Amino acid sequence: MDQEIHNRIALFRTERGLTRRALAEAVDVNPQTIGYLERGEYKPSLELAMKIARVFDVPIELLFSSHPFESVA
């Protein structure tokens, strides 16, 4: 069974004023990959998840979860 991975990449990216392209450059991936991640169409490797967490200077658990995050709205 393939478990869904939820993330808050778009929320953190927007809060920090980063474009998808800027985040992609910071973690050395194609900007399309960031879009796929944000839409939940792609699961990051552990290495990529750690790189993204480092960019935002937060623990991985604040960005990724196996359970849906509560709405911030």
C-alpha positions in Angstrom: 0.0 0.0 0.0 1.4 3.3 -1.1 0.9 6.0 1.6 0.2 9.6 0.7 2.7 12.2 1.9 1.2 15.6 2.7 3.3 18.8 2.7 3.3 22.5 3.5 6.0 23.5 1.0 3.8 26.1 -0.8 2.8 27.6 2.6 6.4 28.0 3.7 7.6 29.1 0.3 5.0 31.8 0.1 5.7 33.0 3.6 9.4 33.3 2.8 8.7 35.1 -0.5 10.4 32.4 -2.6 9.4 31.5 -6.1 9.3 27.8 -7.1 12.4 28.5 -9.3 14.3 30.0 -6.3 13.5 27.0 -4.1 14.3 24.6 -6.9 17.7 26.3 -7.3 18.4 26.1 -3.6 17.8 22.4 -3.5 19.2 21.6 -6.9 16.0 20.3 -8.7 13.9 21.4 -11.7 11.3 24.0 -10.8 8.6 21.6 -12.1 9.6 19.2 -9.3 8.7 21.8 -6.7 5.3 22.1 -8.4 4.8 18.3 -8.4 5.8 18.2 -4.7 3.4 21.0 -3.7 0.5 19.3 -5.5 1.3 16.0 -3.9 2.0 14.4 -7.3 5.5 13.4 -6.3 7.1 12.1 -3.1 10.5 13.5 -2.2 13.4 11.4 -1.3 14.6 11.7 2.2 17.6 13.7 0.9 15.4 16.1 -0.9 13.0 16.5 2.1 16.0 17.3 4.3 17.3 19.9 1.8 14.0 21.6 1.7 13.7 21.6 5.5 17.2 23.2 5.7 16.2 26.0 3.3 13.3 26.9 5.6 15.3 26.1 8.7 12.6 23.9 10.2 12.3 20.2 11.2 11.1 17.9 8.4 8.0 17.2 10.5 6.8 20.8 10.0 6.9 20.3 6.2 5.9 16.7 5.6 3.4 14.3 7.2 1.7 11.0 6.5 -1.5 12.7 7.8 -3.2 15.8 6.5 -2.2 19.0 8.1 -4.8 21.1 9.9 -5.9 24.1 7.8 -4.3 27.4 8.7 -7.2 29.4 7.3 
